[in-house]
Amino acid sequence: DDNLHSLAFNFAYPDKRWGTFGLSIYESGIALLSQKSFTLAHGFYLAQDLAFGYNLSAYNVTIENFGQGYAFGLDIGFLAKIYKRWRLGFFARNLNMPTMGKDDKSYLPRLLNFGIAYSPTFGINSCLDISKEVGKDFRVMAGQELEIIPKTTLLGLTFRAGVSTEPVRFAFGLGIGLKLINIDYALFTHSELPLTHNIGVKIVF
């Protein structure tokens, strides 16, 4: 009866000259409160192994009997490739410190992320992420991805697992699909809330 939900749509279009353009539409919430965002993204290479990207986002929060508010945010990110098998990434969300509300203004979450990924061979990816949100403790996340059956075969199979702090959560997932269509499933644990199930469909064209 609470209508707890989370929906997302993402689209990316790569261009050899201008880089990659992206679009993201997201909504989550319950019956009494909903949060929506609309994001335009652009990423391109500054050098052969260094990429830069930015997001322009419009946010909307609607609370029953209280009305709604709007805000606009700016994100930036860098991705660097090191020694062929290592990648370093940095991401900053809401750099412009957007606020929502008229009389009692509140800042939207501001977040800094630093991540490192290691791929010893094709189909194996390990990653570590450290993030800090203003007003909260540091959060550490680690993940592992193993491609058991390559996607180039009749039916590919990928296994994923991860763990995070603040709060402590575990995640397990499977990816099934062909070269152009993939279906991903993930299961998240929580110390107090029920299990969370995520299902995603990716189409490459």
TIGU-341775 format. One line per 4 residues: for each residue z, y, x of N, C-alpha, C, O, CB. Coordinates in nm, 3 decimals, decimal comma. Each point is the difference from the previous one (the first is absolute). Glycine has a CB too. Layout:
BEGIN
Z/Y/X/Z/Y/X/Z/Y/X/Z/Y/X/Z/Y/X  ...
This chain:
BEGIN
0,000/-0,122/0,081/0,000/0,122/-0,081/0,000/0,127/0,085/-0,031/0,108/-0,051/0,151/-0,235/-0,126  -0,086/0,115/0,305/0,003/0,117/0,087/-0,138/0,038/0,051/-0,017/0,110/0,054/0,247/-0,171/0,011  -0,330/-0,028/-0,080/-0,137/0,025/0,045/-0,004/0,034/0,149/-0,069/0,093/0,041/0,011/-0,012/-0,272  0,132/-0,157/0,311/-0,003/0,018/0,146/-0,135/-0,046/0,053/-0,040/-0,115/-0,022/0,291/0,083/0,037
-0,322/0,119/0,056/-0,134/-0,034/0,046/-0,036/0,077/0,126/0,063/0,100/0,034/-0,130/-0,150/-0,271  -0,037/0,001/0,305/-0,055/0,066/0,118/-0,146/-0,039/0,012/-0,032/-0,118/0,012/0,258/0,118/0,107  -0,316/0,099/-0,123/-0,144/-0,023/0,003/-0,064/0,088/0,107/0,040/0,115/0,020/-0,040/-0,176/-0,265  -0,101/0,006/0,314/-0,066/0,077/0,105/-0,148/-0,036/0,005/-0,038/-0,114/-0,022/0,252/0,124/0,154
-0,297/0,091/-0,103/-0,143/-0,019/0,023/-0,037/0,075/0,127/0,029/0,119/0,013/-0,077/-0,144/-0,263  -0,018/-0,044/0,343/-0,039/0,060/0,128/-0,148/-0,026/0,026/-0,051/-0,108/-0,028/0,285/0,079/0,118  -0,301/0,129/-0,035/-0,142/-0,012/0,030/-0,028/0,068/0,134/0,049/0,110/0,026/-0,109/-0,115/-0,272  -0,017/-0,061/0,331/-0,036/0,057/0,131/-0,150/-0,012/0,022/-0,061/-0,103/-0,030/0,288/0,043/0,122
-0,286/0,168/-0,038/-0,143/0,001/0,028/-0,022/0,044/0,146/0,023/0,116/0,033/-0,077/-0,064/-0,277  0,010/-0,144/0,332/-0,023/0,036/0,139/-0,139/0,062/0,021/-0,099/-0,047/-0,056/0,253/-0,138/0,124  -0,157/0,288/0,011/-0,126/0,066/0,035/-0,008/0,009/0,153/0,096/0,043/0,065/-0,098/0,091/-0,284  -0,110/-0,173/0,275/-0,013/-0,005/0,146/0,011/0,138/0,065/0,043/0,011/0,114/-0,187/-0,212/-0,141
0,107/0,304/-0,046/-0,001/0,135/0,059/0,129/0,075/-0,026/0,053/0,064/0,091/-0,299/-0,059/-0,119  0,300/-0,011/-0,094/0,113/0,084/-0,039/0,133/-0,075/-0,007/0,102/0,061/-0,031/-0,263/0,077/-0,095  0,161/-0,266/0,153/0,124/-0,075/-0,008/0,016/-0,070/-0,134/-0,099/-0,024/-0,069/0,202/0,185/0,228  0,019/-0,192/-0,196/0,028/-0,074/-0,123/0,069/0,091/-0,102/0,094/0,072/0,033/-0,076/-0,286/0,098
-0,066/0,209/-0,254/0,059/0,077/-0,109/0,071/-0,096/-0,095/-0,046/-0,112/-0,023/-0,135/0,291/0,043  0,294/-0,134/-0,074/0,078/-0,088/-0,085/0,049/0,070/-0,126/0,010/0,122/-0,005/0,057/-0,247/0,206  -0,038/0,044/-0,302/0,055/0,047/-0,126/0,109/-0,096/-0,044/-0,018/-0,122/0,007/-0,202/0,231/-0,072  0,333/-0,056/0,020/0,110/-0,082/-0,044/0,060/0,058/-0,128/0,025/0,120/-0,008/0,022/-0,190/0,246
-0,024/-0,018/-0,337/0,065/0,038/-0,125/0,118/-0,095/-0,019/-0,016/-0,122/0,005/-0,201/0,212/-0,108  0,335/-0,034/0,080/0,120/-0,084/-0,008/0,090/0,047/-0,113/0,015/0,120/-0,024/-0,027/-0,164/0,272  0,072/-0,053/-0,318/0,097/0,031/-0,104/0,111/-0,104/0,002/-0,026/-0,119/0,016/-0,152/0,229/-0,158  0,301/-0,066/0,124/0,114/-0,091/-0,011/0,105/0,066/-0,088/-0,003/0,121/-0,022/-0,044/-0,223/0,250
0,141/0,020/-0,278/0,108/0,058/-0,079/0,052/-0,095/-0,105/-0,025/-0,120/0,003/-0,072/0,341/0,038  0,170/-0,163/-0,135/0,055/-0,072/-0,115/-0,034/0,079/-0,125/-0,075/0,097/0,005/0,263/-0,197/0,135  -0,131/0,058/-0,254/-0,034/0,065/-0,127/0,041/0,147/-0,002/-0,069/0,083/-0,059/0,095/-0,304/-0,054  0,086/0,253/0,177/0,051/0,137/-0,004/-0,052/0,088/0,112/0,010/0,123/-0,008/0,192/-0,213/-0,101
-0,257/0,030/0,216/-0,042/0,078/0,117/-0,123/-0,063/0,062/-0,007/-0,122/0,015/0,243/0,194/0,027  -0,334/0,010/-0,007/-0,120/-0,049/0,067/-0,037/0,092/0,115/0,019/0,122/-0,007/-0,099/-0,226/-0,207  0,027/0,045/0,322/-0,044/0,075/0,117/-0,146/-0,034/0,026/-0,039/-0,116/0,005/0,274/0,116/0,094  -0,315/0,104/-0,083/-0,142/-0,018/0,025/-0,041/0,078/0,124/0,058/0,103/0,033/-0,101/-0,136/-0,280
-0,059/-0,020/0,317/-0,054/0,072/0,115/-0,151/-0,023/0,008/-0,050/-0,107/-0,035/0,270/0,085/0,159  -0,290/0,126/-0,078/-0,144/-0,005/0,020/-0,026/0,050/0,142/0,035/0,113/0,034/-0,088/-0,075/-0,284  -0,007/-0,122/0,334/-0,013/0,030/0,143/-0,144/-0,008/0,045/-0,071/-0,096/-0,031/0,301/0,009/0,069  -0,274/0,189/0,036/-0,127/0,000/0,071/0,028/-0,013/0,149/0,086/0,071/0,053/-0,197/0,070/-0,233
0,040/-0,230/0,248/0,027/-0,028/0,141/-0,127/0,009/0,083/-0,111/-0,021/-0,051/0,302/-0,127/-0,017  -0,174/0,179/0,196/-0,112/0,008/0,093/0,050/-0,040/0,138/0,102/0,051/0,047/-0,215/0,133/-0,183  0,042/-0,274/0,202/0,036/-0,042/0,134/-0,123/-0,008/0,089/-0,109/-0,032/-0,046/0,302/-0,094/-0,046  -0,174/0,156/0,221/-0,113/-0,002/0,093/0,055/-0,018/0,143/0,119/0,017/0,024/-0,260/0,132/-0,179
0,052/-0,182/0,247/0,038/-0,023/0,139/-0,006/0,131/0,079/-0,102/0,070/-0,001/0,017/-0,306/-0,012  0,196/0,266/0,080/0,001/0,112/0,094/-0,057/-0,042/0,135/-0,060/0,081/0,071/0,258/0,015/-0,190  -0,179/-0,222/0,155/-0,053/-0,060/0,121/-0,029/-0,146/-0,031/0,019/-0,044/-0,113/0,110/0,205/0,265  -0,175/-0,235/-0,053/-0,041/-0,138/-0,025/0,114/-0,087/-0,054/-0,023/-0,083/-0,088/-0,144/0,110/0,270
0,288/-0,008/-0,132/0,113/-0,081/-0,040/0,111/0,081/-0,066/0,115/-0,044/-0,003/-0,171/-0,111/0,188  0,024/0,272/-0,237/0,100/0,085/-0,064/-0,056/0,055/-0,131/-0,101/0,070/-0,001/0,200/-0,008/0,226  -0,032/-0,096/-0,335/-0,045/0,043/-0,133/0,104/0,093/-0,062/0,119/-0,010/0,027/-0,248/-0,204/-0,057  0,080/0,305/-0,054/0,087/0,096/-0,071/-0,037/-0,001/-0,147/-0,117/-0,013/-0,036/0,140/0,158/0,243
0,078/-0,130/-0,293/-0,026/0,005/-0,142/0,098/0,090/-0,072/0,108/0,030/0,052/-0,201/-0,259/-0,038  0,056/0,273/-0,134/0,089/0,085/-0,079/-0,019/-0,030/-0,149/-0,107/-0,045/-0,042/0,099/0,226/0,220  0,112/-0,156/-0,254/-0,001/-0,017/-0,145/0,034/0,132/-0,069/0,083/0,076/0,049/-0,018/-0,317/-0,023  -0,129/0,267/-0,137/0,035/0,110/-0,089/0,037/-0,062/-0,134/-0,084/-0,061/-0,066/-0,072/0,227/0,185
0,283/-0,151/-0,161/0,051/-0,070/-0,117/0,050/0,098/-0,106/0,059/0,104/0,031/0,003/-0,297/0,115  -0,085/0,157/-0,271/0,056/0,071/-0,115/0,097/-0,094/-0,070/-0,036/-0,113/-0,033/-0,173/0,256/0,005  0,334/-0,096/0,006/0,104/-0,083/-0,060/0,037/0,053/-0,139/-0,005/0,120/-0,027/0,093/-0,176/0,257  -0,052/-0,037/-0,316/0,047/0,035/-0,133/0,117/-0,092/-0,038/-0,008/-0,122/0,013/-0,224/0,203/-0,079
0,340/-0,020/0,019/0,116/-0,075/-0,048/0,027/0,043/-0,144/0,012/0,119/-0,028/0,087/-0,139/0,263  -0,089/-0,078/-0,325/0,025/0,027/-0,141/0,129/-0,070/-0,042/0,015/-0,120/0,019/-0,263/0,143/-0,065  0,342/0,054/-0,011/0,127/-0,053/-0,048/0,010/0,030/-0,149/-0,013/0,115/-0,042/0,125/-0,085/0,270  -0,089/-0,134/-0,306/0,007/0,016/-0,145/0,111/0,098/-0,039/0,113/-0,009/0,049/-0,202/-0,225/-0,077
0,056/0,327/-0,060/0,092/0,104/-0,051/0,029/0,110/0,102/0,074/0,094/-0,032/0,027/-0,267/-0,112  -0,157/0,165/0,265/0,022/0,103/0,101/-0,129/0,065/0,049/0,005/0,101/0,070/0,198/-0,224/-0,001  -0,318/0,068/-0,105/-0,127/0,058/0,041/-0,054/-0,065/0,126/0,035/-0,114/0,032/0,035/0,327/-0,135  -0,155/-0,140/0,175/-0,064/-0,053/0,119/-0,016/0,108/0,106/0,008/0,119/-0,028/-0,127/-0,288/-0,113
0,095/0,123/0,265/-0,019/0,091/0,112/-0,113/-0,046/0,090/-0,039/-0,117/-0,001/0,280/0,175/-0,008  -0,296/0,038/0,087/-0,112/-0,028/0,089/0,031/0,049/0,141/0,078/0,094/0,019/-0,238/-0,077/-0,214  0,098/-0,082/0,293/0,014/0,041/0,139/-0,120/-0,051/0,079/-0,069/-0,092/-0,043/0,323/0,091/0,025  -0,277/0,062/0,136/-0,111/-0,038/0,086/0,053/-0,027/0,140/0,080/0,077/0,053/-0,243/0,060/-0,191
0,117/-0,248/0,199/0,050/-0,039/0,131/-0,111/-0,022/0,101/-0,114/-0,029/-0,036/0,306/-0,073/-0,078  -0,157/0,117/0,241/-0,092/-0,020/0,112/0,058/-0,106/0,093/0,115/0,009/0,041/-0,199/0,230/-0,057  0,003/-0,341/0,049/0,039/-0,105/0,094/-0,099/-0,002/0,116/-0,116/0,035/-0,016/0,221/-0,172/-0,170  -0,057/0,096/0,304/-0,089/-0,020/0,115/0,038/-0,130/0,070/0,112/-0,049/-0,013/-0,141/0,299/0,042
-0,067/-0,306/0,043/0,027/-0,123/0,074/-0,092/-0,017/0,119/-0,111/0,052/0,002/0,188/-0,154/-0,212  -0,029/0,029/0,311/-0,077/-0,033/0,119/0,005/-0,151/0,022/0,100/-0,064/-0,030/-0,051/0,292/0,132  -0,158/-0,283/-0,048/-0,006/-0,142/0,034/-0,071/-0,014/0,134/-0,113/0,045/0,017/0,112/-0,113/-0,261  0,068/0,004/0,340/-0,055/-0,015/0,134/-0,007/-0,147/0,038/0,092/-0,077/-0,029/0,000/0,302/0,093
-0,200/-0,264/0,000/-0,019/-0,137/0,048/0,029/-0,002/0,150/-0,053/0,081/0,076/-0,120/-0,130/-0,256  0,259/-0,047/0,223/0,043/-0,007/0,139/-0,020/-0,142/0,052/0,045/-0,096/-0,063/0,124/0,281/0,025  -0,235/-0,199/0,149/-0,018/-0,129/0,066/-0,061/-0,106/-0,091/0,032/-0,118/0,013/0,161/0,175/0,129  -0,280/-0,017/-0,234/-0,078/-0,087/-0,086/0,083/-0,076/-0,104/-0,047/-0,024/-0,111/-0,111/0,002/0,298
0,281/-0,016/-0,153/0,081/-0,083/-0,091/0,115/0,077/-0,065/0,063/-0,051/-0,093/-0,123/-0,145/0,233  0,087/0,316/-0,094/0,113/0,078/-0,051/-0,051/0,123/-0,075/-0,101/0,059/0,037/0,246/-0,139/0,152  -0,072/0,116/-0,297/-0,031/0,121/-0,075/0,130/0,076/-0,029/0,102/-0,058/-0,035/-0,306/-0,052/-0,067  0,195/0,240/0,117/0,114/0,087/-0,030/-0,038/0,094/-0,113/-0,112/0,052/-0,005/0,194/-0,065/0,245
0,011/0,035/-0,332/-0,029/0,087/-0,113/0,114/0,095/-0,029/0,117/-0,033/0,023/-0,262/-0,143/-0,116  0,111/0,295/0,043/0,099/0,100/-0,040/-0,045/0,059/-0,133/-0,118/0,029/-0,019/0,180/0,023/0,260  0,034/-0,033/-0,333/-0,032/0,053/-0,131/0,111/0,093/-0,047/0,118/-0,033/0,011/-0,251/-0,173/-0,065  0,095/0,322/0,002/0,096/0,097/-0,053/-0,040/0,035/-0,143/-0,113/0,042/-0,025/0,158/0,052/0,258
0,049/-0,110/-0,326/-0,027/0,025/-0,142/0,065/0,130/-0,045/0,113/0,032/0,038/-0,129/-0,278/-0,079  -0,058/0,321/-0,041/0,048/0,125/-0,060/0,047/0,100/0,107/0,112/0,051/-0,005/-0,045/-0,179/-0,199  -0,156/0,154/0,299/0,031/0,094/0,108/0,025/0,141/-0,053/0,077/0,075/0,060/-0,215/-0,213/0,094  0,075/0,174/-0,263/0,014/0,136/-0,054/0,127/0,019/-0,082/0,020/0,106/-0,058/-0,267/-0,091/0,055
0,335/-0,118/-0,002/0,128/0,009/-0,070/-0,017/0,042/-0,145/0,057/0,101/-0,041/0,053/-0,045/0,258  -0,187/-0,130/-0,298/-0,022/0,038/-0,140/0,128/-0,015/-0,082/0,084/-0,087/0,027/-0,323/0,016/-0,007  0,253/0,156/-0,120/0,116/-0,004/-0,091/-0,049/-0,016/-0,143/-0,115/0,030/-0,032/0,251/0,114/0,190  -0,045/-0,191/-0,242/-0,032/-0,018/-0,142/0,117/0,051/-0,082/0,116/-0,023/0,034/-0,263/-0,178/0,015
0,117/0,272/-0,158/0,102/0,058/-0,085/-0,002/0,151/0,008/-0,047/0,057/0,099/0,187/-0,261/-0,068  -0,091/0,270/-0,134/0,002/0,146/-0,005/0,138/0,058/0,035/0,015/0,067/0,102/-0,195/-0,078/-0,275  0,276/-0,016/0,089/0,134/0,055/0,025/0,075/-0,078/0,107/0,061/0,059/0,090/-0,056/0,018/-0,326  -0,010/-0,210/0,227/0,069/-0,086/0,096/-0,105/-0,076/0,080/-0,037/-0,111/-0,037/0,240/0,089/-0,114
-0,252/0,081/0,260/-0,108/-0,060/0,078/0,053/-0,113/0,089/0,111/0,007/0,053/-0,233/0,213/-0,057  0,040/-0,323/0,018/0,034/-0,112/0,088/-0,122/-0,034/0,085/-0,113/0,004/-0,046/0,281/-0,094/-0,121  -0,141/0,056/0,295/-0,107/-0,034/0,093/-0,050/-0,142/-0,027/0,079/-0,089/-0,031/0,019/0,244/0,203  -0,230/-0,175/-0,160/-0,055/-0,133/-0,006/0,033/-0,073/0,130/0,019/0,065/0,103/-0,205/0,012/-0,259
0,194/-0,210/0,153/0,037/-0,075/0,121/-0,090/0,034/0,118/-0,122/-0,005/-0,011/0,206/-0,179/-0,133  -0,021/0,218/0,256/-0,072/0,025/0,125/0,029/-0,114/0,095/0,115/-0,036/0,023/-0,103/0,287/-0,055  -0,119/-0,308/0,088/0,012/-0,125/0,074/-0,077/0,005/0,131/-0,111/0,053/0,006/0,139/-0,175/-0,222  0,033/0,066/0,321/-0,065/-0,018/0,130/-0,004/-0,148/0,032/0,101/-0,069/-0,011/-0,024/0,296/0,091
-0,194/-0,276/-0,042/-0,019/-0,141/0,033/-0,059/-0,016/0,140/-0,090/0,073/0,039/0,059/-0,124/-0,281  0,084/-0,047/0,315/-0,060/-0,038/0,128/-0,014/-0,151/0,001/0,097/-0,072/-0,024/0,003/0,273/0,145  -0,221/-0,252/-0,092/-0,024/-0,143/-0,004/-0,077/-0,050/0,120/-0,074/0,075/0,064/0,079/-0,061/-0,310  0,013/-0,142/0,276/-0,071/-0,065/0,108/-0,046/-0,137/-0,048/0,076/-0,069/-0,068/0,058/0,194/0,244
-0,256/-0,164/-0,142/-0,056/-0,128/-0,043/-0,059/-0,073/0,120/-0,054/0,063/0,091/0,005/0,030/-0,321  0,061/-0,225/0,229/-0,052/-0,083/0,109/-0,082/-0,113/-0,059/0,045/-0,072/-0,090/0,153/0,128/0,236  -0,321/-0,072/-0,096/-0,090/-0,106/-0,046/-0,044/-0,082/0,120/-0,099/0,035/0,065/0,019/0,107/-0,260  0,152/-0,252/0,225/-0,035/-0,080/0,119/-0,134/-0,068/-0,011/-0,067/-0,022/0,101/0,307/-0,014/-0,065
-0,282/0,002/-0,159/-0,129/-0,062/-0,023/-0,043/0,026/-0,143/0,079/0,052/-0,079/-0,031/-0,230/0,251  -0,169/0,146/-0,206/-0,052/0,027/-0,133/0,080/-0,077/-0,105/0,021/-0,121/0,013/-0,250/0,161/0,083  0,274/0,030/-0,202/0,072/-0,065/-0,108/0,150/0,000/0,014/0,069/-0,049/-0,089/-0,265/-0,088/0,063  0,250/0,192/0,135/0,144/0,008/0,019/0,038/0,146/0,025/-0,050/0,062/0,093/0,059/-0,300/0,001
0,079/0,292/-0,178/0,043/0,139/0,013/0,151/0,010/-0,016/0,058/-0,051/-0,096/-0,280/0,130/0,007  0,286/-0,013/0,186/0,144/0,026/-0,006/0,021/0,151/0,002/-0,069/0,071/0,072/0,124/-0,291/0,046  0,040/0,270/-0,199/0,020/0,144/-0,006/0,148/0,035/-0,014/0,080/-0,077/-0,053/-0,307/0,101/-0,050  0,260/0,094/0,152/0,135/0,054/-0,007/-0,011/0,146/-0,041/-0,081/0,074/0,057/0,169/-0,235/0,120
-0,007/0,203/-0,274/-0,006/0,137/-0,051/0,140/0,058/-0,007/0,094/-0,065/-0,047/-0,302/0,010/-0,085  0,222/0,179/0,178/0,126/0,074/-0,010/-0,028/0,127/-0,079/-0,089/0,077/0,035/0,176/-0,172/0,187  -0,010/0,118/-0,328/-0,023/0,116/-0,084/0,130/0,075/-0,025/0,108/-0,058/0,003/-0,301/-0,058/-0,112  0,180/0,247/0,085/0,116/0,084/-0,026/-0,036/0,096/-0,112/-0,091/0,082/0,013/0,171/-0,100/0,226
-0,006/0,007/-0,350/-0,015/0,093/-0,110/0,114/0,101/0,006/0,114/-0,036/0,028/-0,229/-0,140/-0,170  0,083/0,300/0,116/0,100/0,107/0,008/0,116/-0,033/-0,093/-0,019/-0,025/-0,119/-0,159/0,195/0,175  0,300/-0,168/0,000/0,119/-0,028/-0,079/0,038/-0,146/-0,009/0,098/-0,033/-0,067/-0,154/0,232/-0,059  -0,019/-0,288/0,190/0,028/-0,143/-0,005/0,005/-0,058/0,141/-0,042/0,065/0,096/-0,068/-0,081/-0,321
0,161/-0,107/0,237/0,009/-0,067/0,129/-0,137/-0,048/0,046/-0,095/-0,009/-0,079/0,330/-0,060/0,025  -0,244/0,036/0,184/-0,122/-0,058/0,054/-0,025/-0,136/-0,067/0,093/-0,075/-0,030/-0,058/0,196/0,250  -0,161/-0,150/-0,241/-0,040/-0,128/-0,058/-0,092/-0,072/0,096/-0,094/0,060/0,053/0,118/0,032/-0,286  0,001/-0,221/0,257/-0,080/-0,081/0,091/-0,065/-0,113/-0,079/0,067/-0,068/-0,078/0,085/0,124/0,273
-0,281/-0,074/-0,176/-0,074/-0,106/-0,068/-0,083/-0,078/0,101/-0,059/0,058/0,090/0,052/0,078/-0,302  0,003/-0,268/0,195/-0,079/-0,087/0,087/-0,080/-0,096/-0,086/0,049/-0,047/-0,103/0,121/0,066/0,288  -0,292/-0,048/-0,144/-0,085/-0,088/-0,078/-0,087/-0,089/0,088/-0,028/0,032/0,115/0,028/0,138/-0,295  -0,042/-0,281/0,122/-0,086/-0,095/0,070/-0,108/-0,049/-0,094/0,028/-0,036/-0,115/0,162/-0,035/0,265
-0,314/0,070/-0,103/-0,114/-0,048/-0,078/-0,072/-0,108/0,078/-0,028/0,016/0,119/0,004/0,207/-0,232  -0,005/-0,334/0,046/-0,068/-0,114/0,064/-0,113/-0,047/-0,090/0,022/-0,042/-0,113/0,191/-0,027/0,232  -0,333/0,076/-0,067/-0,117/-0,046/-0,075/-0,017/-0,149/0,026/-0,049/-0,040/0,105/-0,063/0,269/-0,091  0,153/-0,310/-0,112/-0,003/-0,145/0,017/-0,142/-0,053/-0,011/-0,044/-0,080/0,083/0,275/0,064/-0,175
-0,304/0,060/-0,011/-0,141/-0,037/-0,018/-0,081/0,128/0,000/0,024/0,087/-0,083/0,035/-0,296/-0,050  -0,156/0,225/0,224/-0,077/0,126/0,009/-0,069/0,034/-0,131/-0,040/-0,088/-0,076/0,006/0,044/0,317  0,020/0,175/-0,266/-0,065/0,046/-0,123/-0,149/-0,030/-0,001/-0,063/0,003/-0,106/0,233/0,176/0,091  -0,228/-0,209/0,132/-0,143/-0,028/0,008/-0,033/-0,138/-0,056/-0,118/-0,030/-0,022/0,104/0,178/0,222
0,116/-0,232/-0,224/-0,024/-0,131/-0,056/-0,009/0,010/-0,153/-0,001/0,109/-0,056/0,122/-0,218/0,250  -0,128/-0,009/-0,259/-0,015/-0,002/-0,146/0,116/0,069/-0,069/-0,020/0,074/-0,097/-0,108/-0,287/0,117  0,250/0,190/0,028/0,118/0,061/-0,060/0,104/0,028/0,109/0,060/-0,093/0,054/-0,105/-0,026/-0,274  0,065/0,247/0,251/0,094/0,037/0,106/0,144/-0,001/-0,049/0,026/0,013/-0,120/-0,203/0,124/0,224
0,270/-0,154/-0,010/0,142/-0,003/-0,033/0,079/0,072/0,109/-0,012/-0,033/0,118/-0,016/-0,185/-0,244  0,108/0,318/0,085/0,081/0,078/0,093/0,145/-0,001/-0,046/0,030/0,018/-0,118/-0,227/0,128/0,175  0,288/-0,169/0,037/0,144/0,000/-0,028/0,065/0,123/0,061/-0,034/0,039/0,112/0,036/-0,291/-0,120  0,091/0,315/-0,065/0,068/0,120/0,048/0,150/-0,010/-0,027/0,043/-0,062/-0,098/-0,251/0,199/0,059
0,288/-0,077/0,127/0,145/0,004/-0,018/0,052/0,127/0,065/-0,058/0,050/0,096/0,076/-0,304/-0,101  0,094/0,307/-0,049/0,055/0,123/0,055/0,146/0,017/-0,036/0,053/-0,070/-0,087/-0,278/0,174/0,074  0,290/-0,010/0,081/0,140/0,031/-0,023/0,020/0,149/0,023/-0,069/0,059/0,083/0,143/-0,293/-0,014  0,018/0,296/-0,141/0,027/0,142/0,017/0,149/0,025/-0,016/0,073/-0,081/-0,056/-0,302/0,140/-0,030
0,273/0,056/0,136/0,138/0,043/-0,014/0,007/0,118/-0,096/-0,103/0,057/-0,036/0,156/-0,136/0,270  0,067/0,116/-0,275/0,027/0,118/-0,084/-0,083/0,005/-0,127/-0,081/0,092/-0,014/0,138/0,028/0,221  -0,041/-0,211/-0,300/0,089/-0,117/0,002/-0,068/-0,119/0,065/-0,121/0,002/0,026/0,233/0,081/-0,233  -0,034/-0,188/0,233/-0,056/-0,122/0,058/-0,083/-0,072/-0,106/0,050/-0,037/-0,106/0,145/0,016/0,268
-0,323/0,003/-0,131/-0,092/-0,067/-0,092/-0,089/-0,095/0,078/-0,033/0,025/0,116/0,036/0,174/-0,274  -0,042/-0,307/0,094/-0,094/-0,095/0,058/-0,124/-0,005/-0,087/0,006/0,021/-0,121/0,182/-0,158/0,222  -0,300/0,108/-0,037/-0,127/-0,005/-0,073/-0,083/-0,119/0,049/0,000/-0,033/0,119/0,005/0,284/-0,150  -0,074/-0,313/-0,063/-0,089/-0,111/0,031/-0,128/0,019/-0,081/0,003/0,045/-0,115/0,192/-0,203/0,164
-0,308/0,123/0,012/-0,124/0,023/-0,070/-0,110/-0,095/0,040/0,005/-0,064/0,106/0,060/0,298/-0,123  -0,167/-0,244/-0,069/-0,118/-0,081/0,024/-0,124/0,082/-0,036/0,000/0,076/-0,096/0,129/-0,289/0,051  -0,232/0,195/0,125/-0,129/0,061/-0,028/-0,105/-0,109/-0,015/-0,015/-0,084/0,088/0,080/0,291/0,038  -0,137/-0,206/-0,237/-0,102/-0,101/-0,027/-0,129/0,072/-0,036/0,000/0,095/-0,077/0,174/-0,264/-0,002
-0,284/0,122/0,137/-0,125/0,065/-0,035/-0,116/-0,035/0,090/0,013/-0,075/0,097/0,121/0,255/-0,188  -0,247/-0,123/0,056/-0,121/-0,014/0,077/-0,016/0,119/0,093/0,095/0,076/0,020/-0,202/-0,210/-0,205  -0,011/0,151/0,240/-0,024/0,109/0,094/0,003/0,135/-0,068/0,043/0,098/0,061/-0,178/-0,254/0,076  0,088/0,164/-0,263/-0,012/0,128/-0,069/0,106/0,024/-0,106/0,023/0,114/-0,038/-0,264/-0,128/0,082
0,307/-0,092/-0,094/0,100/0,013/-0,106/0,128/-0,070/0,045/-0,004/-0,115/0,041/-0,176/0,126/-0,219  0,292/0,059/0,168/0,128/-0,056/0,040/0,105/0,026/-0,108/0,003/0,108/-0,059/-0,062/-0,076/0,303  0,144/-0,130/-0,267/0,112/0,013/-0,092/0,128/-0,020/0,081/0,017/-0,103/0,065/-0,154/0,021/-0,264  0,226/0,181/0,195/0,123/-0,005/0,078/0,121/-0,004/-0,093/0,005/0,068/-0,102/-0,116/0,058/0,289
0,207/-0,208/-0,150/0,125/-0,011/-0,076/0,118/0,017/0,096/0,000/-0,054/0,111/-0,109/-0,101/-0,281  0,209/0,231/0,127/0,118/0,023/0,083/0,125/-0,010/-0,085/0,002/0,041/-0,116/-0,135/0,106/0,271  0,238/-0,202/-0,096/0,130/-0,014/-0,065/0,105/0,071/0,084/0,014/-0,027/0,119/-0,082/-0,194/-0,223  0,143/0,315/0,042/0,103/0,077/0,069/0,138/-0,034/-0,056/0,016/-0,016/-0,121/-0,181/0,202/0,164
0,262/-0,198/0,046/0,138/-0,021/-0,044/0,075/0,132/0,004/-0,044/0,096/0,063/0,039/-0,333/0,023  0,119/0,241/-0,154/0,086/0,118/0,000/0,143/-0,046/-0,021/0,026/-0,097/-0,071/-0,212/0,244/-0,020  0,281/-0,077/0,155/0,139/-0,042/-0,006/0,059/0,012/-0,140/0,093/-0,073/-0,033/-0,070/0,142/0,270  -0,074/0,022/-0,319/0,056/0,023/-0,133/-0,100/-0,017/-0,113/0,036/-0,043/-0,110/0,123/0,198/0,216
-0,286/-0,122/-0,081/-0,102/-0,007/-0,105/-0,068/-0,137/-0,002/0,010/-0,074/0,098/-0,048/0,321/-0,075  -0,030/-0,283/-0,132/-0,073/-0,127/-0,006/-0,116/-0,003/0,099/-0,031/0,101/0,064/0,094/-0,123/-0,305  -0,125/-0,094/0,253/-0,116/-0,014/0,088/-0,115/0,088/-0,049/-0,020/0,017/-0,121/0,091/-0,253/0,177  -0,145/0,292/0,038/-0,115/0,084/-0,031/-0,128/-0,074/0,037/-0,012/-0,051/0,112/0,148/0,261/-0,075
-0,231/-0,216/-0,130/-0,128/-0,067/0,023/-0,111/0,105/0,006/-0,011/0,085/-0,089/0,094/-0,296/-0,029  -0,164/0,204/0,222/-0,115/0,090/0,015/-0,128/-0,081/0,006/-0,007/-0,101/0,071/0,151/0,269/0,049  -0,246/-0,125/-0,193/-0,131/-0,063/0,002/-0,106/0,106/0,027/-0,002/0,104/-0,066/0,080/-0,284/-0,095  -0,165/0,154/0,257/-0,105/0,095/0,034/-0,136/-0,069/0,010/-0,009/-0,116/0,041/0,178/0,256/0,080
-0,275/-0,066/-0,158/-0,137/-0,050/0,010/-0,079/0,099/0,085/-0,003/0,119/-0,029/0,016/-0,237/-0,198  -0,076/0,067/0,332/-0,079/0,085/0,090/-0,146/-0,045/-0,003/-0,031/-0,118/0,015/0,233/0,158/0,134  -0,291/0,058/-0,168/-0,144/-0,028/-0,003/-0,066/0,082/0,110/0,015/0,122/0,004/-0,011/-0,171/-0,254  -0,077/-0,017/0,337/-0,071/0,066/0,110/-0,149/-0,001/-0,032/-0,058/-0,106/-0,025/0,236/0,036/0,193
-0,241/0,189/-0,165/-0,142/0,008/-0,030/-0,067/0,103/0,088/-0,121/0,021/-0,011/0,164/-0,091/-0,224
